[in-house]
Amino acid sequence: MISVAKFVINFLQKKGIKVIPVYQGGAVMNFIDEIGKNNNLKYIVPYHEQSLSMQVDTLARLNGFAAGFATSGPGATNLLTGVCSAYYDSIPCFYFTGQVGQLHLKKNRGVRQLGFQETDVIKVFKPITKYVVQINDASKVAYELEKGYHKAFEGRPGPVIFDIPFNIQKTQINLNNIKKFKIVKKNKKSISKKKLKIKKLVNLLNKSKKPLILVGGGIKRSSQEKNFIKFAKKNNIPFVTTWMSQHLFDHNNPLYLGSIGKSGHRSANEIASKSDFIICLGQRFAVKNILSDFGKNAKIFAVDIDKNELENGLVKPNFQLKILLQDFFKIILKEKNILKTSHIWTNYTKEVKKKLFKVFILHKKKSEREKHISVYNFFDIISPLISKKSLIFPDAGANQVWFFQSFLQKAGQTVINHSGHAPMGHAIPASIGGYYSKKSKGKKIIVFIGDGGLMMNLQELEYIKNFRIPIKIVVLNNRCLGNTKLGSILSFNGRTHANDKKNGYHPPNIKDISKAFNIKYFEFMNGSKTSLKKKFREFVASNNPSMLNLLLSETQNVAELHVLNRENKKFFI
């Protein structure tokens, strides 16, 4: 005999989990007790369940799978933001919520609530999970766990939630009598039909003179980065990326042309507008990626496992193929009849990259005349100083745009970004999760976050302080909510509300925060390239947490982004 709580923990251990984010509460303590008694497991305790949800998400992104535990009611609903991120970015993970005992469940009584902190987790989370279930029969725990694990990875991956009443957690079950989940093999379309479509792709590719590949986050989710590079290199096809895949490739790769979209690279958008054939792999046609004239001269061949994304309406592919990317590459890499792309085209793409990849040189000159450094100059200077062995966490907001436009990525660096839900403040708790991942050993952990984002999960600095986790936090401090301020200026005839000191947003004192949490403080506003390099090297060198307050101009940043959209109509909406 074994309790449900212990069975669950043993199941997670068998799936390779060693670190579990938890937040204690009356309805979840049975699980946490079992984790605590297990010498092969470690729990980490953030200061808010939202942080917990983001740590689970990060551990899953880096380790392949992860799980976390929160209590009932507000503990469960506080998970919502991180679960959304995992769902939109296709991250396979488990979240467990404790629930009131079965006697206190409202069921069909028509009342809003019966038990203390009772919340209908199923209804709350159903739209943003692959599978959510309340386990009310202890004998079905194995069945539901196995089913949930299958669902998390099946097709397009995503999060799964188990809501388990308190009395069920303690219930003893006989391992000989438990029900097991059996995977029902679906009738798949004949692989020969998919091979025929890939043959068509090859024929179209051979007829094209200006082919291009658009790579999305599906490449990472399916672990096909190496196969993709093999395919692109073998056939000499240049490629562009979305934000979700931009970090997967060395930016010095001659075939890599940048990230597309309104907040991407001019080089990538220019080439996409000139291409006559675009292969889209594992990417959703997202609003921020797709310009109004995307692929206007090109036939588009889209490959994805999610049929709904292939038909989302923003772009109408000429051809589409619903297939797992691992199966796609298995077939296409065996094709021997693909003609190598002409060097006339690839030489042209290289020239465009040379001229347009670096961001907004003219704007830099303007900002250099001001007392604050340009954020674009900053990234130009510090990118070469960041080790290949680094985990990098750009937070959501204007700083995310600056990072993806300006940071020059090296092979070996890992970037964790939340592109779909894009919650401000995720980078701090995510970096803590990253520290406990399998891939953190020997790596520097660097966060780029705005002053607004820093305040969203400020409490987690206490965890960083207490455990002396050597996370390096760069605060891109423009003392306003830059993205929304820009939006207000453009949308409301220059009026701004609730986004700077003059109208309700009070920027934090970064130096005082650093002091309060006993985190070593650095500051930079302007100066020579040499002085910035010296300070940044010192900032990343120590084995303790440190914070760099990069003082940016409020007006400079808004003006640069405004000019970007106004003057580069050829490339941007």
C-alpha positions, 0 to 999 in steps of 0.5 A: 500500500502507498498513499496517493501523494507518495505515488505522485512523487515517485512518478515524477522521480521516475520521469527524471525530475530532481528539483520541484518548485513548491509553495506550502499551504494547507491543501497541498502539504501532503505532497510537500511532506513526501518531497521533503522526505525523499533524499533524491529530490530538492524543493525550492520555495519562491515567495509567490505562486506566480514565480513558482509557475514561471520556475516550473516553465523554465525548468521544463524548457531547459530539462525537457519536463518539470512539475510544481505544487501549489495550494488551493484557491488563491494558490492555484489561481496565482499560477495562472500567468506562468501556465499561460506562458507554458501553454502559448510557448508549447512547454510540457510540464505538470502543475499540481494544486491541492483542493479542499476535501471531497466533503467540502466540494460544492459539486452541483449545489449551485453555490459559489463556494462551499469549502474554505478556499475552494475554487473550480480549477478545471473551469479556470485552467481548461482554456490554457492547458493540454489537459486538466483533471480533478482526481476524485478516485484514488485508484485512477491516479496512475491512469491520470498521471500517465494520461497527463504525461502523454497529453503534455507531449502529444502533438504540440506540447503544453502544460497539464494540471492535476487538482487533487482533494486533500483526502484523496492525497492521503488515501492508500492505494494497492499497486496491484489494483491500480488502473493503467493508461494505454495509449491508443494509436491513432490512424495516421495518414499514410506516410506515403502521402506526406512523402508526396507533399515533401516531394512537391516541396522539393520540386518547388524548391528546385524551381525557386531562385530565391528560397528562404526558410522561416524557423519558429520555436517548434524547432526547439520544442522538437529538438531539431536544431541540428537537423535543421542546420544540416538541411539549410547548410546542405542545400545552401538555403538562407534562413530567418527566425522568429523570436522563439528561435532566434537564440538557437543559432550562432548569429555569425552563421552566414545563412542566418539573416536575423529575426522577422517582424515589426520588432525584428531585423531590417535584413530579415524583413528585406530578404523575406520581401524579396524571396520567391519561396518561403518554407515555414517550419514550426512557427505560428504566423503571429501578429508581431512577426508578420508584416502586411507585405510578408512574402508578397512575392513568394509561394509559402510552404508551411510545416507544423503539427498544429493545423489551427496555426497553419490556418490562423488566417494571418497568412494563407500558405500556398501549401501546408503539411501537418507533420511532426518536425522530426518526421519531416526532417527524417524524410527530407534529409534523405532526399537526393534531388534537391538543387543547391541554392544559387550563390547569386542569391546567397551572396545578395542575402549576405550583402543585405545582412552586412548592411542592415543587420545591425540596428539603427546606426543613425539613431545611435549617433543622436543618442551619443550626443545625450548624457545617457548611453544608447541601449543599442550601443550598450548591447553592441559593446557587451555582447562579445563580453558574455561567455558562450556558456551563459543562460540569458533571460530577457524580460518582456517589454521594451528591453525584450525588443532591444535585446532581440534587435541588438544582442549578437548571439554566440553558439552555446548561449541559451536564451529563455524568453516568453514570447507568447504571453510575454509577462513582465517580471518573469525573468527574475523567477525564471533565472532562479529556475534556470539556476537549478536546471541540468544545463546551468552547471558552469554557466553564467546566468544573466537577466536583462529587465526593465525597471517596471518588470523588476518590480513585478516579482521583486520579492524573489530577490530575497531568495537570490540573496539568501542562497547567494545565487550568482545571478547577474541582473541588468536593469535597463532603467529608463524610469518609465514604462517605455513600451506603453509610453511610446504607444500612448504618444503615437495613439493619443496625440502625445498624451501619456497616462500611468507610464512615467513619473509625471503621470502616476508611475513612480520608478524604483530606486535601483540602488536602494533595492540592491542595498536592501537585498544585499546585492552588489551594485553597479551603475552606468550612464555614459562613458567610453567604450573602454569604461563600459567594458571594464565595468561590465567585466567586473559586474559578471566576474563575481560568484555572488549576485550583482545588479547593474543599473543601466541609466537610460534616457526616457526620451531617447528610447521612445524617440528611437522606437518612434523614428524606427516605425516612422522612417522605415516603412519599407520594413515595418508596419 
